[in-house]
Amino acid sequence: MISFKQLPIEAKAAVAAGVVFFSMMLSRSYLAEKLDFRTRRWLLRLQMALFANTLMLMGSLHVWRSTVTMFTRSSATSSFCFMLWKIAVFMFLALAHSSFFTLLFLVAEEPYFFSLAAYTCLGAYIILIFFLFTLGSVEQAYKFFAGRGTKAGTGNKNRTALKPVLSVLLTVVLTVVGLLNASQPPTVNSVEIPVHKLPSTMNNLKVVLLSDIHLGPTVGKTKLAMIVRMVKALKPDITVIVGDLTDAEAKIIRPAVEPLGELDSPLGTYFVTGNHEYYTSDVSNWFELLKSFNIQPLHNENVKIVSPKSTSDWFCLAGVDDIEADVLRYSGHGMDLKKALRGCSSEHAIVLLAHQPIAAKWALQERPDINLILSGHTHGGQIFPLNAGAYLLNPFFVGLYKVGQNTFVYVSPGTMYYGIPMRLGSRAEITEIILRSP
């Protein structure tokens, strides 16, 4: 029987990841009621950071071997430049690994430079792993089709060395492009959506949709103030924030949230939770903070949006808690569609706010009479190559979808970004939705 000491280091990292994951499940099941809120919050975040790092360790070992170890037999390894390269690769990997811990120690009104650097390295790390794997697969396929009879020689060695060099160059280029793209203000996307049974007096009602701002290590007050200015310039009747506003506790990041107090939509500003609100374990304090800025959380509840032209005309605006609350066993929270739609009949138009597209799908299975669902969560994949995974994991990926005869689902690609200050294959967006009556 092979002992743990005899296992390859990648296998040890996989075992460590499994142990951390098991501890997460164990603490959620058996310690949730025994620990106070603050301790549970720190334990969850620490476990998530450790789990991510143990998984990354396997990739980091591959990066080191591909970009450093494989060149150690070269005569250039004794040079000063190669020593600098080793230090650069080590620092790159160390920063990428440290990114998950910034949530614990480096959150303030404005992002710290270290946090921005760490999350940039994390984004570059993801891209680099992808290219090393892809080019490695191409190399193996070439060897297979070329035949085993090919003798090893200088050409083969050059092709092997080309893989990490090309991977690094592509990573650098895409990282720069991603950083420049994400540094731009969100684009304003105007969408007209027909809403079945919307009163004619509410035709052309303007709803501004915000999602996935992720106030935290890399998004602060300056970016939020920019978003608020852009929203006010659109002069919406209603503003809705469909989750993942924050990654931090309300008390720590309160100064960064102050620009939200300038939102002044005449028919109100509304908020529903995303999965990241529950990761903060501070939802109640966030609800109180948002209420102080005249933003109404829809905690499995609804409001009547009354026409400014006729008090007898209205539609039902409802919001559900994010489904992650059920997974985390967050007391008093969880998606409850029946409660959220209590009093909303099919005689009036129904608009639902639900952070995750999978929640939108579940809602339509239960209540097909919902006319419009506004979601976020996917970020449009945010960066390549995560786009493909986000597309496959969500029933609605990004943009407008028609479901059945009278229902639409709109998924925002996000107004900012999560952690990694990059966007590749996606663009941050503020969505201006014009509701049309039939």
Secondary structure, DSSP 8 states (H G I E B T S, - for coil): ---GGGS-HHHHHHHHHHHHHHHHHHIIIIITTTS-HHHHHHHHHHHHHHHHHHHHHHHHHHHHHHHTGGGTTSGGGGSHHHHHHHHHHHHHHHHHHHGGGHHHH---SS--HHHHHHHHHHHHHHHHHHHHHHHHHHHHHHHHHH-TT----HHHHHHHHHHHHHHHHHHHHHHHHHHHHHHS--EEEEEEEE-TT--GGGTTEEEEEE----BSSS--HHHHHHHHHHHHHH--SEEEEES--BSS-HHHHHHHHGGGGG---TT-EEEE--HHHHHTT-HHHHHHHHHHTTEEE-SSEEEEEE-SS-TT-EEEEEE---THHHHTT-TT-S--HHHHTTT--TTS-EEEE-SSHHHHHHHHHH-TT--EEEE--SGGGSSTTHHHHHHHH-SS-SEEEEETTTEEEEE---SS-SSS---SS---EEEEEEEE--
